[in-house]
């Protein structure tokens, strides 16, 4: 893509690169300082899953060998890399997220500057940074969607290099990056299509030029790069004898999961719950995005640039839709498109109104929008402690308490001991640094109305019975099970009988209005949980 040259002769390139680079770095510093203050928020369930499965990778286990999940293992790999650099702690993981988001901003800035111009690139990186850290997106947590955005931004950067330098290895790297986005989570498949479509558009635009030969090769290299990460994973799964397990969880069960929300009314309700807060925090950005999507073809851009904005919008929106769950952090994979389209729209609207210094004016307005968003949520950004924020966002979930439970287990067991958590708290495996006796680290799939739920419960029962864990943690909290009236109770009935015969109570964590109350070992003798929502810890009774 070339710098746009509108017919109305609007001077839309104002590339004081040094100034824009300084402003970009300032934005990265501000966002990073905000993230640094939020490092102390403990892991939630998804993070606990990624951390535990990332640790399994570091310990030499293959994906799906010791833990099951419907997501592709790309995010687990990213966690493993982060932990190998910043340590095995939730603060280290969140520090890694800080750098992932900073580099995502960098990739966007460098790529969009080449494809559009410096003002739009600066505003895109700023907008992404402030939205991605927002409480309304649960941006403080290292969800898979952050890593999708990282790889998408890198794919865009390599695409811009391919356009500019005409080197096929950049096309290969662009496709590989989009393929890696898919490895973070299957929803990102639409970003893979986006990357391929960019090279197809280049090819169609050069049919009668000498450039056509390169564009054919670039498309093929991009496609090969796109399938390379998944192809490597398939080879690893097949050679490791885990292909059937991998296919069941990532294809068969994943497909049933995306059909759980069955009515339009439920989908609308879930969307409104998440999107209402996002819109209220960034109303001007969303309005600019909507205006941009509706008027892309009217903007003074080259056709390839219009296609870029249009396809990015479609890809970003489609990543949010599968399953119609519309969870807050799902929207993070849409933010690169929202940031780019809203920034381009603001820039070109100002160019229509006044051609003089439109880039600088747009940057100032973009900065004011970000400043407003920060001030409006200043309690989150500056005032509330990580502990207060944990209770605010995760009330009714034992995420803070899982840290202490993990510490107790690690202190009172051997490194070779296995444990089992009856509940959806995989973060306990991570904190305790102990191997799970079962590959089922979530209860949700076992309770959902899907055809494999009883088989999955029986598999978990068998695995625990065979491995005989030293510790069993039972999480008696509704959000850890999400049982339904028609959920099979085989696992619960078995656990009640099995624990009574084989285990003794060694820990009680009650959840009262003034925070958790911990009782361990001798302090639990003769005691029972005092609150409906609680966690109990059992130790295997020694055999004579």
C-alpha positions as CSV (number, residue, x, y, z in Angstrom):
1,X,0.0,0.0,0.0
2,X,1.1,3.5,-0.7
3,X,0.5,6.6,1.2
4,X,-3.1,7.7,0.3
5,X,-3.5,10.4,-2.3
6,X,-7.1,11.6,-2.2
7,X,-8.6,13.3,-5.2
8,X,-9.5,16.4,-3.2
9,X,-5.8,17.0,-2.6
10,X,-6.2,16.9,1.2
11,X,-2.7,16.9,2.7
12,X,-3.2,13.8,4.8
13,X,0.5,12.9,5.5
14,X,2.1,14.8,8.3
15,X,5.0,12.6,9.3
16,X,7.2,14.3,11.9
17,X,8.5,10.8,12.7
18,X,10.7,11.9,15.7
19,X,7.8,13.7,17.4
20,X,5.4,10.8,16.8
21,X,7.9,8.3,18.0
22,X,8.4,10.3,21.2
23,X,4.6,10.5,21.7
24,X,4.3,6.8,21.0
25,X,7.0,6.0,23.7
26,X,5.2,8.2,26.1
27,X,1.9,6.3,25.5
28,X,3.7,3.0,26.1
29,X,5.2,4.3,29.3
30,X,1.8,5.5,30.7
31,X,0.1,2.2,29.8
32,X,2.9,0.2,31.2
33,X,2.9,2.1,34.5
34,X,-0.8,1.4,34.8
35,X,-0.2,-2.3,34.2
36,X,2.7,-2.3,36.6
37,X,0.3,-1.2,39.4
38,X,-2.0,-4.1,38.6
39,X,0.6,-6.8,38.7
40,X,-0.6,-8.0,42.1
41,X,-4.1,-9.2,41.0
42,X,-4.1,-13.0,41.4
43,X,-4.8,-15.3,38.5
44,X,-8.4,-16.1,37.6
45,X,-9.5,-19.4,36.1
46,X,-8.4,-19.0,32.5
47,X,-5.0,-17.6,33.7
48,X,-4.6,-20.5,36.1
49,X,-5.3,-22.9,33.3
50,X,-2.7,-21.3,31.0
51,X,-0.2,-21.1,33.8
52,X,-0.6,-24.7,34.9
53,X,-0.5,-26.0,31.3
54,X,2.4,-23.7,30.5
55,X,4.3,-25.2,33.4
56,X,3.5,-28.7,32.1
57,X,5.2,-27.7,28.8
58,X,8.2,-26.5,30.7
59,X,8.3,-29.8,32.6
60,X,8.4,-31.7,29.3
61,X,4.8,-32.8,28.9
62,X,3.1,-32.6,25.6
63,X,-0.2,-30.6,25.2
64,X,-3.2,-32.7,26.3
65,X,-1.0,-35.3,27.9
66,X,-1.7,-34.3,31.5
67,X,-4.5,-31.7,31.2
68,X,-7.4,-31.3,28.9
69,X,-8.9,-28.1,27.4
70,X,-10.8,-27.1,24.3
71,X,-8.4,-24.3,23.4
72,X,-5.4,-24.8,21.2
73,X,-2.1,-24.7,23.2
74,X,-0.6,-21.5,21.8
75,X,-1.4,-19.4,24.9
76,X,0.1,-22.1,27.0
77,X,3.3,-21.8,25.0
78,X,3.2,-18.0,25.5
79,X,2.8,-18.5,29.3
80,X,5.7,-20.9,29.3
81,X,7.9,-18.3,27.6
82,X,6.8,-15.6,30.0
83,X,7.4,-17.8,33.0
84,X,10.8,-18.9,31.8
85,X,11.7,-15.2,31.7
86,X,9.8,-13.6,34.6
87,X,9.4,-16.5,37.0
88,X,6.6,-18.8,38.1
89,X,4.3,-16.3,39.9
90,X,1.2,-14.4,39.1
91,X,3.1,-11.1,39.2
92,X,5.7,-12.5,36.8
93,X,2.9,-13.6,34.4
94,X,1.3,-10.1,34.6
95,X,4.7,-8.5,34.0
96,X,5.0,-10.6,30.9
97,X,1.6,-9.3,29.8
98,X,2.9,-5.8,30.3
99,X,5.6,-6.5,27.7
100,X,3.3,-8.4,25.4
101,X,0.9,-5.4,25.3
102,X,3.8,-2.9,24.9
103,X,5.1,-4.9,21.9
104,X,1.6,-5.1,20.4
105,X,1.5,-1.3,20.5
106,X,4.9,-1.2,18.8
107,X,3.9,-3.7,16.1
108,X,0.7,-1.6,15.4
109,X,2.6,1.6,15.3
110,X,5.3,0.4,12.9
111,X,2.9,-1.5,10.7
112,X,0.1,1.1,10.4
113,X,2.7,3.9,9.8
114,X,3.8,2.1,6.7
115,X,0.3,1.3,5.5
116,X,-1.3,4.7,6.3
117,X,0.7,7.4,8.1
118,X,2.3,8.3,11.4
119,X,-0.7,10.2,13.0
120,X,-3.1,7.2,12.4
121,X,-0.4,4.8,13.6
122,X,0.2,6.8,16.8
123,X,-3.6,7.0,17.6
124,X,-4.1,3.3,16.8
125,X,-1.4,2.3,19.2
126,X,-2.6,4.6,21.9
127,X,-6.2,3.5,21.5
128,X,-5.3,-0.1,21.6
129,X,-3.2,0.4,24.7
130,X,-5.8,2.2,26.8
131,X,-8.7,-0.1,25.7
132,X,-6.7,-3.3,26.3
133,X,-5.9,-2.4,29.9
134,X,-9.4,-1.2,30.7
135,X,-11.4,-2.8,33.5
136,X,-14.4,-3.1,31.2
137,X,-12.4,-5.6,29.1
138,X,-10.9,-7.3,32.2
139,X,-7.7,-6.1,30.6
140,X,-5.5,-6.7,33.6
141,X,-5.8,-10.5,33.2
142,X,-3.5,-12.3,30.7
143,X,-6.3,-13.8,28.6
144,X,-5.7,-15.5,25.3
145,X,-7.2,-12.6,23.4
146,X,-4.2,-10.4,24.4
147,X,-1.9,-12.9,22.6
148,X,-4.2,-13.0,19.6
149,X,-3.8,-9.2,19.4
150,X,0.0,-9.5,19.7
151,X,0.3,-12.0,16.8
152,X,-2.3,-10.1,14.7
153,X,-0.3,-6.9,15.1
154,X,2.9,-8.7,14.2
155,X,1.2,-10.2,11.1
156,X,0.2,-6.7,10.0
157,X,3.7,-5.4,10.5
158,X,5.2,-8.2,8.4
159,X,2.5,-7.6,5.8
160,X,3.6,-3.9,5.6
161,X,7.2,-5.1,5.2
162,X,6.2,-7.4,2.4
163,X,4.5,-4.6,0.6
164,X,7.3,-2.2,1.0
165,X,10.4,-4.4,0.6
166,X,9.0,-7.1,-1.8
167,X,10.7,-9.9,0.1
168,X,8.9,-13.3,0.2
169,X,10.1,-14.1,3.7
170,X,8.1,-11.2,5.0
171,X,5.0,-12.7,3.4
172,X,5.8,-16.1,5.0
173,X,6.3,-14.4,8.4
174,X,3.1,-12.5,8.0
175,X,1.1,-15.7,7.4
176,X,3.0,-17.4,10.2
177,X,2.0,-14.7,12.6
178,X,-1.7,-14.9,11.7
179,X,-1.4,-18.7,12.0
180,X,0.0,-18.2,15.5
181,X,-2.9,-16.0,16.4
182,X,-5.2,-18.9,15.6
183,X,-3.0,-21.1,17.9
184,X,-3.9,-18.8,20.8
185,X,-7.6,-19.5,20.4
186,X,-9.7,-20.9,17.6
187,X,-11.7,-17.7,17.4
188,X,-8.8,-16.0,15.7
189,X,-9.3,-18.1,12.5
190,X,-11.0,-15.0,11.1
191,X,-7.8,-13.0,11.4
192,X,-6.1,-15.8,9.4
193,X,-8.6,-15.2,6.6
194,X,-7.9,-11.5,7.0
195,X,-4.2,-11.9,6.4
196,X,-4.7,-14.2,3.4
197,X,-7.3,-11.8,1.9
198,X,-4.8,-8.9,2.0
199,X,-2.5,-10.8,-0.3
200,X,-5.4,-11.8,-2.5
201,X,-6.3,-8.2,-2.9
202,X,-2.7,-7.3,-3.8
203,X,-2.8,-10.1,-6.4
204,X,-6.0,-9.0,-8.0
205,X,-4.8,-5.4,-8.1
206,X,-1.7,-6.3,-10.0
207,X,-3.1,-8.7,-12.6
208,X,-1.9,-6.7,-15.6
209,X,1.4,-5.5,-14.1
210,X,4.9,-6.9,-13.6
211,X,4.2,-6.9,-9.8
212,X,1.8,-9.8,-10.4
213,X,4.5,-12.5,-10.3
214,X,5.7,-11.4,-6.8
215,X,2.1,-11.2,-5.5
216,X,1.4,-14.8,-6.6
217,X,4.4,-16.0,-4.7
218,X,3.6,-13.8,-1.7
219,X,0.1,-15.2,-1.5
220,X,1.5,-18.8,-1.6
221,X,4.1,-18.0,1.0
222,X,1.5,-16.4,3.2
223,X,-0.8,-19.4,3.0
224,X,2.0,-21.8,3.8
225,X,3.0,-19.7,6.8
226,X,-0.6,-19.6,8.0
227,X,-1.0,-23.4,8.2
228,X,2.6,-24.0,9.4
229,X,1.9,-23.6,13.2
230,X,-1.2,-25.8,13.2
231,X,0.6,-28.3,10.9
232,X,3.5,-28.6,13.3
233,X,1.0,-29.1,16.2
234,X,-0.7,-31.9,14.3
235,X,2.6,-33.7,13.7
236,X,3.5,-33.3,17.4
237,X,0.1,-34.7,18.5
238,X,0.2,-37.6,16.1
239,X,3.8,-38.6,16.9
240,X,3.1,-38.3,20.6
241,X,0.1,-40.6,20.4
242,X,-2.2,-37.9,21.6
243,X,-4.0,-37.0,18.3
244,X,-7.4,-38.5,19.3
245,X,-7.4,-36.7,22.6
246,X,-6.4,-33.5,21.0
247,X,-9.0,-33.8,18.3
248,X,-11.8,-34.5,20.7
249,X,-11.1,-31.5,22.9
250,X,-10.3,-28.9,20.3
251,X,-12.8,-29.9,17.6
252,X,-15.6,-32.2,18.9
253,X,-16.1,-30.8,22.4
254,X,-15.2,-27.2,21.2
255,X,-18.0,-27.5,18.6
256,X,-20.6,-28.5,21.3
257,X,-19.4,-25.7,23.5
258,X,-20.2,-23.1,20.9
259,X,-23.8,-24.3,20.6
260,X,-24.6,-23.9,24.3
261,X,-26.2,-20.5,23.9
262,X,-29.3,-21.5,22.0
263,X,-31.6,-18.4,21.9
264,X,-31.4,-14.9,20.5
265,X,-32.6,-13.5,23.8
266,X,-29.8,-15.1,25.7
267,X,-27.2,-13.9,23.2
268,X,-28.6,-10.4,23.4
269,X,-28.5,-10.4,27.2
270,X,-24.9,-11.6,27.3
271,X,-23.9,-9.0,24.7
272,X,-25.6,-6.2,26.6
273,X,-24.0,-7.2,29.9
274,X,-20.5,-6.9,28.4
275,X,-20.8,-4.2,25.8
276,X,-22.7,-1.6,27.9
277,X,-19.7,-0.9,30.1
278,X,-17.3,-1.0,27.2
279,X,-19.3,1.6,25.3
280,X,-19.8,3.9,28.3
281,X,-16.0,3.9,28.9
282,X,-15.1,4.7,25.3
283,X,-18.2,6.2,23.7
284,X,-16.3,8.4,21.2
285,X,-14.1,5.6,20.0
286,X,-17.0,3.3,19.4
287,X,-19.0,6.0,17.6
288,X,-16.0,6.8,15.4
289,X,-15.6,3.0,14.7
290,X,-19.2,2.7,13.7
291,X,-19.1,5.8,11.5
292,X,-15.9,4.5,9.9
293,X,-17.3,1.1,9.2
294,X,-20.3,2.7,7.5
295,X,-18.3,5.2,5.5
296,X,-15.0,3.4,4.6
297,X,-15.7,3.6,0.9
298,X,-16.2,7.4,1.2
299,X,-12.9,8.0,2.8
300,X,-10.1,9.5,0.7
301,X,-8.1,6.3,0.6
302,X,-6.6,4.0,-2.0
303,X,-8.8,1.0,-2.7
304,X,-6.4,-1.4,-1.0
305,X,-6.5,0.7,2.1
306,X,-10.3,0.7,2.2
307,X,-10.2,-3.1,1.9
308,X,-7.7,-3.2,4.7
309,X,-10.0,-1.3,7.1
310,X,-13.1,-3.2,5.9
311,X,-11.6,-6.6,6.3
312,X,-10.0,-5.8,9.7
313,X,-13.5,-4.7,11.0
314,X,-15.1,-7.9,9.7
315,X,-12.4,-10.1,11.1
316,X,-12.4,-8.4,14.5
317,X,-16.2,-8.6,14.9
318,X,-16.3,-12.2,13.8
319,X,-13.8,-13.3,16.5
320,X,-16.2,-12.1,19.2
321,X,-19.3,-13.9,17.8
322,X,-18.6,-17.7,18.0
323,X,-20.8,-19.3,20.7
324,X,-22.5,-15.9,21.4
325,X,-21.0,-15.8,24.9
326,X,-19.7,-12.2,24.5
327,X,-17.5,-12.3,27.5
328,X,-15.7,-9.1,28.2
329,X,-12.2,-10.3,27.4
330,X,-13.4,-11.8,24.1
331,X,-13.6,-8.2,22.8
332,X,-9.9,-7.7,23.1
333,X,-9.4,-9.5,19.8
334,X,-11.6,-6.8,18.2
335,X,-9.6,-3.9,19.7
336,X,-6.9,-3.7,16.9
337,X,-9.7,-3.1,14.3
338,X,-11.6,-0.7,16.5
339,X,-8.4,1.3,17.3
340,X,-7.4,1.5,13.6
341,X,-10.8,2.3,12.1
342,X,-11.7,4.9,14.8
343,X,-8.3,6.5,14.4
344,X,-8.5,6.7,10.6
345,X,-12.0,8.0,10.8
346,X,-11.1,10.8,13.2
347,X,-8.1,11.7,11.0
348,X,-10.0,12.0,7.8
349,X,-13.0,13.8,9.3
350,X,-10.6,16.5,10.5
351,X,-8.9,16.5,7.1
352,X,-12.3,17.3,5.5
353,X,-12.9,20.1,8.0
354,X,-9.4,21.6,7.8
355,X,-6.4,20.4,5.9
356,X,-4.0,22.4,8.0
357,X,-2.4,20.5,10.9
358,X,-5.2,17.9,10.9
359,X,-2.8,15.2,12.0
360,X,-1.7,17.1,15.1
361,X,-5.3,18.1,15.9
362,X,-6.4,14.4,15.6
363,X,-3.6,13.3,17.9
364,X,-4.5,15.9,20.5
365,X,-8.2,14.8,20.4
366,X,-7.1,11.1,20.6
367,X,-5.0,11.9,23.7
368,X,-8.0,13.7,25.3
369,X,-10.2,10.7,24.7
370,X,-7.7,8.5,26.4
371,X,-7.3,11.0,29.3
372,X,-11.0,11.1,29.8
373,X,-11.2,7.3,29.9
374,X,-8.4,7.2,32.5
375,X,-10.0,9.9,34.7
376,X,-13.4,8.3,34.5
377,X,-12.0,5.1,35.9
378,X,-9.4,6.6,38.2
379,X,-10.3,4.3,41.1
380,X,-9.3,1.4,38.9
381,X,-6.2,3.0,37.4
382,X,-4.8,4.7,40.5
383,X,-6.6,4.2,43.8
384,X,-7.9,0.8,44.5
385,X,-5.4,-1.8,45.6
386,X,-5.0,-5.1,43.7
387,X,-6.6,-6.8,46.7
388,X,-9.6,-4.5,46.6
389,X,-9.9,-4.9,42.8
390,X,-9.8,-8.7,43.1
391,X,-12.8,-8.7,45.4
392,X,-14.6,-6.1,43.3
393,X,-14.2,-8.1,40.0
394,X,-14.1,-11.6,41.4
395,X,-16.5,-11.6,44.3
396,X,-17.9,-15.1,44.8
397,X,-14.7,-16.7,43.3
398,X,-11.8,-18.1,45.4
399,X,-9.0,-16.5,43.3
400,X,-7.3,-14.7,46.1
401,X,-7.8,-17.6,48.4
402,X,-6.3,-20.1,45.9
403,X,-2.9,-18.5,46.5
404,X,-3.0,-19.4,50.2
405,X,-4.5,-22.9,49.4
406,X,-1.6,-23.5,47.0
407,X,1.0,-22.3,49.5
408,X,-0.4,-24.8,52.1
409,X,-0.4,-27.7,49.7
410,X,3.1,-27.0,48.6
411,X,4.4,-26.7,52.1
412,X,2.7,-29.9,53.4
413,X,3.3,-32.3,50.5
414,X,6.3,-33.7,48.6
415,X,7.2,-32.5,45.1
416,X,6.2,-36.0,43.7
417,X,2.7,-36.0,45.3
418,X,-0.3,-35.5,43.1
419,X,-3.4,-33.6,44.0
420,X,-7.0,-33.2,42.6
421,X,-9.2,-30.2,42.6
422,X,-12.9,-30.9,42.5
423,X,-13.9,-27.5,41.1
424,X,-12.8,-25.2,38.2
425,X,-9.7,-23.8,40.0
426,X,-6.6,-24.9,37.9
427,X,-4.7,-22.0,39.5
428,X,-4.4,-24.1,42.6
429,X,-2.3,-26.6,40.6
430,X,0.0,-23.8,39.5
431,X,0.4,-22.2,43.0
432,X,1.0,-25.6,44.7
433,X,3.5,-26.7,42.0
434,X,1.9,-30.1,42.1
435,X,0.7,-32.4,39.3
436,X,-3.0,-33.1,38.9
437,X,-4.2,-36.7,39.3
438,X,-6.7,-36.0,36.5
439,X,-6.6,-34.2,33.2
440,X,-10.0,-32.6,33.9
441,X,-9.1,-29.3,35.4
442,X,-12.5,-27.7,34.8
443,X,-15.9,-28.9,35.9
444,X,-17.9,-26.8,33.4
445,X,-17.8,-29.3,30.6
446,X,-18.8,-32.1,32.9
447,X,-21.9,-30.2,33.9
448,X,-22.9,-28.8,30.5
449,X,-25.8,-30.3,28.5
450,X,-23.6,-32.0,26.0
451,X,-23.5,-35.7,25.0
452,X,-20.1,-36.5,26.6
453,X,-20.7,-35.1,30.1
454,X,-21.3,-38.5,31.8
455,X,-18.3,-40.1,30.0
456,X,-16.1,-37.2,31.0
457,X,-17.2,-37.5,34.7
458,X,-16.5,-41.2,34.6
459,X,-13.1,-40.6,33.1
460,X,-12.3,-38.1,35.9
461,X,-13.5,-40.6,38.6
462,X,-11.3,-43.4,37.1
463,X,-8.2,-41.1,36.9
464,X,-8.5,-40.0,40.5
465,X,-9.2,-43.6,41.7
466,X,-6.1,-44.9,39.9
467,X,-3.7,-42.1,40.9
468,X,-4.9,-41.7,44.5
469,X,-4.0,-38.0,45.0
470,X,-2.4,-37.0,48.3
471,X,-4.7,-34.0,48.6
472,X,-8.2,-33.4,47.3
473,X,-9.6,-29.9,47.2
474,X,-13.4,-29.5,47.0
475,X,-14.6,-26.1,45.9
476,X,-18.2,-25.7,47.1
477,X,-18.9,-22.5,45.1
478,X,-21.5,-22.1,42.4
479,X,-19.2,-20.3,39.9
480,X,-16.7,-23.1,40.1
481,X,-19.2,-25.7,38.9
482,X,-22.1,-23.9,37.2
483,X,-24.4,-26.9,37.7
484,X,-27.7,-27.0,36.0
485,X,-30.9,-28.7,36.9
486,X,-30.2,-31.4,34.4
487,X,-26.5,-31.8,35.1
488,X,-25.5,-35.4,35.9
489,X,-24.4,-35.8,39.5
490,X,-22.3,-39.0,39.1
491,X,-19.0,-37.2,40.1
492,X,-20.5,-35.4,43.1
493,X,-22.1,-38.6,44.5
494,X,-18.9,-40.6,44.0
495,X,-16.7,-37.9,45.5
496,X,-18.8,-37.7,48.6
497,X,-18.4,-41.5,49.3
498,X,-14.8,-41.7,48.1
499,X,-13.6,-38.8,50.3
500,X,-15.4,-40.0,53.4
501,X,-13.7,-43.4,53.2
502,X,-10.2,-42.4,52.0
503,X,-9.5,-38.9,53.3
504,X,-9.5,-36.7,56.4
505,X,-10.3,-33.0,56.6
506,X,-7.2,-30.8,57.0
507,X,-8.3,-27.4,55.7
508,X,-11.4,-25.1,55.7
509,X,-11.7,-21.8,53.9
510,X,-14.9,-19.9,54.7
511,X,-16.0,-16.9,52.8
512,X,-17.7,-14.3,55.1
513,X,-18.5,-10.6,54.7
514,X,-15.2,-9.6,56.2
515,X,-13.1,-11.8,53.9
516,X,-11.9,-15.4,54.0
517,X,-11.2,-17.3,57.2
518,X,-8.5,-20.1,57.1
519,X,-8.3,-23.1,59.3
520,X,-5.6,-25.7,58.8
521,X,-4.6,-29.1,60.3
522,X,-5.3,-29.2,64.1
523,X,-7.5,-26.2,64.0
524,X,-10.1,-28.0,61.9
525,X,-10.7,-30.8,64.3
526,X,-14.3,-31.0,65.2
527,X,-15.1,-28.0,62.9
528,X,-17.4,-27.7,59.9
529,X,-17.6,-24.9,57.3
530,X,-19.6,-22.0,58.6
531,X,-20.6,-20.5,55.2
532,X,-22.5,-21.9,52.3
533,X,-19.7,-20.9,49.9
534,X,-16.5,-22.5,51.1
535,X,-13.4,-24.6,50.1
536,X,-12.4,-27.7,52.0
537,X,-9.1,-29.5,51.7
538,X,-8.6,-33.3,52.4
539,X,-5.5,-35.4,52.9
540,X,-5.4,-39.1,52.1
541,X,-5.5,-41.2,55.3
542,X,-2.2,-43.0,55.7
543,X,-2.4,-46.8,55.2
544,X,-0.9,-49.0,57.9
